[in-house]
Amino acid sequence: MSTILLNESDFNLDEQGVVISVADGIATVSGLRGVLAGELVTFNNEVQGLALNIEKRFVKVVIFAAETTVKQGDMAERTESIVDVPVGFNLLGRVVDSLGN
């Protein structure tokens, strides 16, 4: 694994982070200090993920797309929203994915 150097002045570590590694659909992200468990995270290619395992230095994010769409060095950013799916009569008979699309 190669080393990624982070310059804290380049971005806000509470809101943004850098992907350190990707394996088995899980991205390990450095930064994102303010992220909450269950919060949506957006990667720089508009792929979303779910922050699950929050550690002191890293956050593990489940990727909601093919694993190959997120790679080491990509930026990740908090969305400050949780996963939610709309409900109601307008959704009856429709196919909806886990993100409500």
DSSP file (Angstrom, degrees, kcal/mol; ACC not computed):
  #  RESIDUE AA STRUCTURE BP1 BP2  ACC     N-H-->O    O-->H-N    N-H-->O    O-->H-N    TCO  KAPPA ALPHA  PHI   PSI    X-CA   Y-CA   Z-CA
    1    1 A M              0   0    0      0, 0.0     2,-0.1     0, 0.0    20,-0.1   0.000 360.0 360.0 360.0 132.2    0.0    0.0    0.0
    2    2 A S        -     0   0    0     18,-0.1     2,-0.4     1,-0.1     0, 0.0  -0.418 360.0-109.8 -81.9 162.2    1.4    3.4   -0.9
    3    3 A T        -     0   0    0     -2,-0.1     2,-0.5     2,-0.0    -1,-0.1  -0.750  22.3-154.8 -95.7 136.5    1.5    6.3    1.5
    4    4 A I        -     0   0    0     -2,-0.4     2,-0.5    14,-0.1    14,-0.1  -0.954  10.5-145.7-110.4 123.9   -0.8    9.3    1.1
    5    5 A L        -     0   0    0     -2,-0.5     2,-0.5     2,-0.0    -2,-0.0  -0.773  12.5-154.2 -90.9 129.3    0.4   12.6    2.6
    6    6 A L        -     0   0    0     -2,-0.5     2,-0.7    12,-0.0     3,-0.1  -0.884   7.7-160.2-106.5 130.9   -2.3   14.8    4.0
    7    7 A N    >   -     0   0    0     -2,-0.5     3,-2.3     1,-0.1     4,-0.5  -0.936   9.0-155.2-107.7 109.0   -1.9   18.5    4.3
    8    8 A E  G >  S+     0   0    0     -2,-0.7     3,-0.6     1,-0.3     5,-0.2   0.720  90.0  62.8 -61.0 -23.0   -4.5   19.7    6.8
    9    9 A S  G 3  S+     0   0    0      1,-0.2    -1,-0.3     3,-0.1     3,-0.1   0.663  91.3  68.3 -76.1 -14.0   -4.6   23.2    5.3
   10   10 A D  G <  S-     0   0    0     -3,-2.3     2,-0.3     1,-0.2    -1,-0.2   0.774 114.3  -0.8 -76.2 -26.5   -5.9   21.9    2.0
   11   11 A F  S <  S-     0   0    0     -3,-0.6     2,-0.7    -4,-0.5    -1,-0.2  -0.976  79.9 -90.3-157.7 166.6   -9.3   20.8    3.4
   12   12 A N    >>  -     0   0    0     -2,-0.3     4,-2.9     1,-0.1     3,-1.0  -0.750  28.6-158.1 -85.9 111.3  -11.5   20.7    6.5
   13   13 A L  T 34 S+     0   0    0     -2,-0.7    20,-2.7     1,-0.3    19,-0.3   0.677  90.3  60.9 -66.9 -17.1  -10.8   17.3    8.2
   14   14 A D  T 34 S+     0   0    0     18,-0.3    20,-1.3    19,-0.2    -1,-0.3   0.832 120.5  23.2 -74.8 -31.0  -14.2   17.6   10.0
   15   15 A E  T <4 S+     0   0    0     -3,-1.0    63,-2.7    18,-0.1     2,-0.3   0.679 124.5  41.9-107.9 -24.7  -16.1   17.6    6.7
   16   16 A Q  E  <  +A   77   0A   0     -4,-2.9    16,-2.2    61,-0.2    17,-0.3  -0.840  56.1 173.5-128.0 160.6  -13.7   16.0    4.2
   17   17 A G  E     -AB  76  31A   0     59,-2.5    59,-2.6    -2,-0.3     2,-0.4  -0.936  26.5-115.8-154.7 176.4  -11.4   13.0    4.0
   18   18 A V  E     -AB  75  30A   0     12,-2.3    12,-2.8    -2,-0.3     2,-0.5  -0.969  30.5-115.4-123.7 136.1   -9.2   11.0    1.7
   19   19 A V  E     - B   0  29A   0     55,-2.9    54,-2.7    -2,-0.4    10,-0.3  -0.583  29.3-178.7 -71.6 121.8   -9.6    7.3    0.8
   20   20 A I  E     -     0   0A   0      8,-3.5     2,-0.3    -2,-0.5    -1,-0.2   0.840  64.8 -12.8 -88.9 -40.7   -6.7    5.4    2.2
   21   21 A S  E     - B   0  28A   0      7,-1.3     7,-2.9    50,-0.1     2,-0.4  -0.988  52.8-147.4-157.9 160.4   -7.7    2.0    0.8
   22   22 A V  E     + B   0  27A   0     -2,-0.3     2,-0.3     5,-0.2     5,-0.2  -0.997  26.7 156.1-134.3 128.2  -10.6    0.0   -0.7
   23   23 A A  E >   - B   0  26A   0      3,-2.4     3,-1.8    -2,-0.4    -2,-0.0  -0.954  65.3  -6.4-154.1 132.8  -11.3   -3.6   -0.1
   24   24 A D  T 3  S-     0   0    0     -2,-0.3     3,-0.1     1,-0.3    -1,-0.0   0.827 127.8 -52.8  54.8  37.9  -14.4   -5.8   -0.3
   25   25 A G  T 3  S+     0   0    0      1,-0.2    38,-2.8    37,-0.1     2,-0.5   0.579 115.3 113.7  77.9   9.2  -16.7   -2.8   -0.9
   26   26 A I  E <   -BC  23  62A   0     -3,-1.8    -3,-2.4    36,-0.2     2,-0.5  -0.962  51.7-156.0-117.5 126.5  -15.4   -1.0    2.1
   27   27 A A  E     -BC  22  61A   0     34,-3.1    34,-2.9    -2,-0.5     2,-0.6  -0.872   8.2-146.5-100.4 131.2  -13.5    2.3    1.8
   28   28 A T  E     -BC  21  60A   0     -7,-2.9    -8,-3.5    -2,-0.5    -7,-1.3  -0.879  23.4-167.2 -94.5 119.6  -11.1    3.3    4.7
   29   29 A V  E     -BC  19  59A   0     30,-3.0    30,-2.2    -2,-0.6     2,-0.4  -0.924  14.8-149.6-117.6 130.1  -11.2    7.1    4.8
   30   30 A S  E    S+BC  18  58A   0    -12,-2.8   -12,-2.3    -2,-0.4     2,-0.3  -0.802  73.5  19.7 -93.2 138.1   -8.8    9.3    6.8
   31   31 A G  E     +B   17   0A   0     26,-0.8   -14,-0.3    -2,-0.4   -17,-0.1  -0.833  61.5 120.7 104.1-147.5  -10.4   12.5    8.0
   32   32 A L    >   +     0   0    0    -16,-2.2     3,-1.6    -2,-0.3   -18,-0.3   0.875  34.3 166.3  52.4  42.7  -14.2   13.0    8.3
   33   33 A R  T 3  S+     0   0    0    -20,-2.7   -19,-0.2   -17,-0.3   -18,-0.1   0.782  70.4  48.6 -60.9 -28.5  -13.7   13.7   12.0
   34   34 A G  T 3  S+     0   0    0    -20,-1.3    -1,-0.3   -21,-0.3   -20,-0.1   0.454  83.0 122.3 -92.3   0.1  -17.3   15.0   12.4
   35   35 A V    <   -     0   0    0     -3,-1.6     2,-0.3   -21,-0.1     6,-0.0  -0.291  50.9-144.1 -67.0 147.2  -19.0   12.2   10.6
   36   36 A L    >   -     0   0    0      4,-0.1     3,-1.9     1,-0.0    15,-0.2  -0.777  28.5 -91.7-107.8 154.2  -21.7   10.2   12.5
   37   37 A A  T 3  S+     0   0    0     -2,-0.3    15,-0.2     1,-0.3     3,-0.1  -0.449 115.2  22.3 -62.8 133.1  -22.5    6.5   12.3
   38   38 A G  T 3  S+     0   0    0     13,-3.4    45,-1.0     1,-0.3    -1,-0.3   0.469  92.7 136.5  87.4   2.8  -25.1    5.9    9.6
   39   39 A E  E <   -D   82   0A   0     -3,-1.9    12,-2.6    12,-0.3    -1,-0.3  -0.595  57.5-114.2 -85.4 144.5  -24.4    9.2    7.8
   40   40 A L  E     - E   0  50A   0     41,-3.0    39,-1.5    -2,-0.2    40,-0.4  -0.541  28.6-161.8 -74.7 141.0  -24.1    9.3    4.0
   41   41 A V  E     -DE  78  49A   0      8,-2.7     8,-2.4    -2,-0.2     2,-0.5  -0.982   4.5-150.4-124.0 136.1  -20.7   10.1    2.5
   42   42 A T  E     -DE  77  48A   0     35,-2.8    35,-2.4    -2,-0.4     6,-0.2  -0.922   8.0-148.7-110.0 130.8  -20.2   11.3   -1.0
   43   43 A F  E >   -D   76   0A   0      4,-3.1     3,-1.9    -2,-0.5    33,-0.2  -0.487  36.0 -97.5 -89.5 166.8  -17.0   10.5   -2.9
   44   44 A N  T 3  S+     0   0    0     31,-1.8    32,-0.1     1,-0.3    -1,-0.1   0.597 122.9  57.6 -66.2  -9.7  -15.6   12.8   -5.6
   45   45 A N  T 3  S-     0   0    0     30,-0.2    -1,-0.3     2,-0.1     3,-0.1   0.072 121.6-103.4-105.1  23.2  -17.2   10.8   -8.4
   46   46 A E  S <  S+     0   0    0     -3,-1.9     2,-0.3     1,-0.3    -2,-0.1   0.522  77.3 139.5  68.5   8.5  -20.7   11.3   -6.9
   47   47 A V        -     0   0    0     22,-0.1    -4,-3.1    -4,-0.1     2,-0.3  -0.626  42.2-144.4 -76.9 141.1  -20.8    7.7   -5.6
   48   48 A Q  E     +E   42   0A   0     -2,-0.3    16,-2.7    -6,-0.2     2,-0.3  -0.731  20.1 177.1-108.7 159.5  -22.3    7.5   -2.1
   49   49 A G  E     -EF  41  63A   0     -8,-2.4    -8,-2.7    -2,-0.3     2,-0.5  -0.916  27.6-114.1-148.8 174.0  -21.5    5.3    0.9
   50   50 A L  E     -EF  40  62A   0     12,-2.1    12,-2.5    -2,-0.3     2,-0.5  -0.967  22.9-133.3-121.1 121.3  -22.6    4.8    4.5
   51   51 A A  E     + F   0  61A   0    -12,-2.6   -13,-3.4    -2,-0.5   -12,-0.3  -0.607  43.5 148.4 -73.6 120.8  -20.3    5.5    7.4
   52   52 A L  E     +     0   0A   0      8,-2.4     2,-0.9    -2,-0.5    -1,-0.2   0.744  54.5  48.3-118.7 -56.8  -20.4    2.5    9.7
   53   53 A N  E     - F   0  60A   0      7,-1.0     7,-2.8   -16,-0.1     2,-0.7  -0.796  65.9-172.3 -99.4 103.3  -17.2    1.9   11.6
   54   54 A I  E     + F   0  59A   0     -2,-0.9     5,-0.2     5,-0.2     2,-0.2  -0.854   9.6 172.8-102.0 116.7  -15.9    5.1   13.1
   55   55 A E        -     0   0    0      3,-2.8    -2,-0.0    -2,-0.7     0, 0.0  -0.569  47.2 -94.6-111.9 177.8  -12.5    4.8   14.7
   56   56 A K  S    S+     0   0    0     -2,-0.2     3,-0.1     1,-0.2    -1,-0.0   0.903 120.0  14.3 -63.0 -43.0  -10.2    7.5   16.1
   57   57 A R  S    S+     0   0    0      1,-0.1   -26,-0.8   -27,-0.1     2,-0.3   0.636 127.8  39.8-107.5 -18.2   -8.1    8.0   12.9
   58   58 A F  E     -C   30   0A   0    -28,-0.2    -3,-2.8   -25,-0.0     2,-0.4  -0.899  56.8-150.0-134.9 158.8  -10.2    6.3   10.2
   59   59 A V  E     -CF  29  54A   0    -30,-2.2   -30,-3.0    -2,-0.3     2,-0.5  -0.998  16.5-142.3-126.3 132.6  -13.8    5.8    9.1
   60   60 A K  E     -CF  28  53A   0     -7,-2.8    -8,-2.4    -2,-0.4    -7,-1.0  -0.855  20.9-167.0 -95.6 126.5  -14.9    2.7    7.3
   61   61 A V  E     -CF  27  51A   0    -34,-2.9   -34,-3.1    -2,-0.5     2,-0.5  -0.961  17.8-136.8-120.8 124.8  -17.5    3.5    4.6
   62   62 A V  E     -CF  26  50A   0    -12,-2.5   -12,-2.1    -2,-0.5     2,-0.4  -0.684  27.9-131.7 -77.2 126.5  -19.7    0.9    2.8
   63   63 A I  E     - F   0  49A   0    -38,-2.8   -14,-0.2    -2,-0.5     2,-0.2  -0.679   8.3-152.6 -86.9 130.2  -19.7    1.8   -0.9
   64   64 A F  S    S+     0   0    0    -16,-2.7     2,-0.3    -2,-0.4   -16,-0.2  -0.174  76.9  41.5 -92.8  39.5  -23.1    1.9   -2.6
   65   65 A A  S    S-     0   0    0     -2,-0.2    -2,-0.1   -40,-0.1     2,-0.1  -0.890 110.2 -42.0-159.8-174.0  -21.7    1.1   -6.1
   66   66 A A    >   -     0   0    0     -2,-0.3     3,-2.1     1,-0.1     4,-0.3  -0.389  53.8-124.3 -62.5 140.2  -19.2   -1.1   -7.7
   67   67 A E  G >  S+     0   0    0      1,-0.3     3,-1.2     2,-0.2    -1,-0.1   0.792 107.6  64.7 -57.3 -30.0  -16.0   -1.3   -5.6
   68   68 A T  G 3  S+     0   0    0      1,-0.2    -1,-0.3     3,-0.0    -2,-0.1   0.593  85.6  72.8 -73.6  -9.8  -13.9   -0.2   -8.6
   69   69 A T  G <  S+     0   0    0     -3,-2.1     2,-0.4     1,-0.1    -1,-0.2   0.680  96.2  54.2 -78.8 -16.5  -15.7    3.3   -8.7
   70   70 A V  S <  S+     0   0    0     -3,-1.2     2,-0.3    -4,-0.3    -1,-0.1  -0.970  72.2 175.6-119.2 131.3  -13.8    4.4   -5.6
   71   71 A K    >   -     0   0    0     -2,-0.4     3,-2.1     1,-0.0   -52,-0.2  -0.869  40.3 -72.2-133.4 166.1  -10.0    4.3   -5.5
   72   72 A Q  T 3  S+     0   0    0     -2,-0.3   -52,-0.2     1,-0.3     3,-0.1  -0.290 117.2  28.0 -56.3 133.9   -7.2    5.2   -3.2
   73   73 A G  T 3  S+     0   0    0    -54,-2.7    -1,-0.3     1,-0.3   -53,-0.1   0.240  86.2 134.0  96.5 -12.7   -6.6    9.0   -3.1
   74   74 A D    <   -     0   0    0     -3,-2.1   -55,-2.9   -55,-0.1    -1,-0.3  -0.358  57.5-116.0 -66.9 151.0  -10.3    9.9   -3.9
   75   75 A M  E     -A   18   0A   0    -57,-0.2   -31,-1.8    -3,-0.1     2,-0.3  -0.618  26.5-161.9 -85.6 148.5  -11.8   12.6   -1.8
   76   76 A A  E     -AD  17  43A   0    -59,-2.6   -59,-2.5    -2,-0.2     2,-0.4  -0.974   6.1-168.4-129.5 145.8  -14.8   11.9    0.5
   77   77 A E  E     -AD  16  42A   0    -35,-2.4   -35,-2.8    -2,-0.3   -61,-0.2  -0.993  23.1-113.6-139.9 143.1  -17.2   14.4    2.0
   78   78 A R  E     - D   0  41A   0    -63,-2.7   -37,-0.2    -2,-0.4   -63,-0.0  -0.370  15.0-166.6 -67.0 149.2  -19.9   14.4    4.6
   79   79 A T  E     -     0   0A   0    -39,-1.5    -1,-0.1     2,-0.2   -38,-0.1   0.520  28.6-136.4-108.5 -12.8  -23.5   15.0    3.5
   80   80 A E  E    S+     0   0A   0    -40,-0.4     2,-0.3     1,-0.2   -39,-0.1   0.784  71.4 101.2  58.3  30.0  -24.8   15.6    7.1
   81   81 A S  E     -     0   0A   0    -41,-0.4   -41,-3.0     3,-0.0    -2,-0.2  -0.975  65.1-132.3-138.2 155.2  -27.8   13.4    6.3
   82   82 A I  E     - D   0  39A   0     -2,-0.3     2,-0.4   -43,-0.2   -43,-0.2  -0.549  40.9 -81.8 -99.4 167.9  -28.7    9.8    7.1
   83   83 A V        +     0   0    0    -45,-1.0     2,-0.3    -2,-0.2    -1,-0.1  -0.562  59.8 165.3 -69.9 124.7  -30.0    7.1    4.7
   84   84 A D        -     0   0    0     -2,-0.4    -3,-0.0    15,-0.2     0, 0.0  -0.996  26.2-153.5-142.2 149.0  -33.8    7.6    4.3
   85   85 A V        -     0   0    0     -2,-0.3    15,-0.1    15,-0.0    13,-0.0  -0.984  23.9-124.4-122.2 125.4  -36.3    6.3    1.8
   86   86 A P        -     0   0    0      0, 0.0     2,-0.3     0, 0.0    14,-0.0  -0.330  27.6-164.8 -67.2 151.3  -39.5    8.2    1.0
   87   87 A V        +     0   0    0      5,-0.0     2,-0.3     3,-0.0     3,-0.1  -0.922  29.3  94.4-132.1 159.3  -42.8    6.5    1.5
   88   88 A G  S >  S-     0   0    0     -2,-0.3     3,-1.4     1,-0.1     4,-0.3  -0.836  82.1 -60.3 146.0 179.0  -46.3    7.2    0.3
   89   89 A F  G >  S+     0   0    0      1,-0.3     3,-1.1    -2,-0.3    -1,-0.1   0.776 120.9  67.5 -65.7 -27.5  -48.9    6.5   -2.4
   90   90 A N  G 3  S+     0   0    0      1,-0.2    -1,-0.3    -3,-0.1    -2,-0.0   0.697  99.7  51.6 -66.9 -17.7  -46.6    8.0   -5.1
   91   91 A L  G X  S+     0   0    0     -3,-1.4     3,-2.1     2,-0.1    -1,-0.2   0.521  78.0 121.6 -96.7  -6.4  -44.2    5.0   -4.6
   92   92 A L  T <  S+     0   0    0     -3,-1.1     3,-0.1    -4,-0.3    -3,-0.0  -0.374  84.7   8.6 -60.1 128.2  -46.8    2.3   -4.9
   93   93 A G  T 3  S+     0   0    0      1,-0.3     2,-0.3    -2,-0.1    -1,-0.3   0.512 103.9 119.7  81.0   5.7  -45.9   -0.1   -7.8
   94   94 A R    <   -     0   0    0     -3,-2.1     2,-0.6     2,-0.0    -1,-0.3  -0.743  65.3-122.8-104.3 152.5  -42.5    1.5   -8.3
   95   95 A V        -     0   0    0     -2,-0.3     2,-0.4    -3,-0.1    -3,-0.0  -0.832  35.1-178.0 -92.0 124.6  -39.1   -0.1   -8.1
   96   96 A V        -     0   0    0     -2,-0.6     2,-0.0     5,-0.0   -11,-0.0  -0.982  15.8-142.1-128.6 133.4  -36.9    1.8   -5.5
   97   97 A D    >   -     0   0    0     -2,-0.4     3,-1.8     1,-0.1     0, 0.0  -0.200  42.6 -85.6 -83.5-176.9  -33.3    1.1   -4.6
   98   98 A S  T 3  S+     0   0    0      1,-0.3    -1,-0.1     2,-0.1    -2,-0.0   0.655 128.7  51.9 -67.2 -14.8  -31.8    1.4   -1.1
   99   99 A L  T 3  S-     0   0    0    -16,-0.1    -1,-0.3   -35,-0.1   -15,-0.2   0.390 119.5-105.5 -99.8   2.1  -31.2    5.1   -1.6
  100  100 A G    <         0   0    0     -3,-1.8    -2,-0.1   -15,-0.1   -15,-0.0   0.598 360.0 360.0  86.3  11.1  -34.7    5.9   -2.7
  101  101 A N              0   0    0    -16,-0.0    -6,-0.1     0, 0.0    -3,-0.1   0.461 360.0 360.0 -81.4 360.0  -33.9    6.4   -6.4
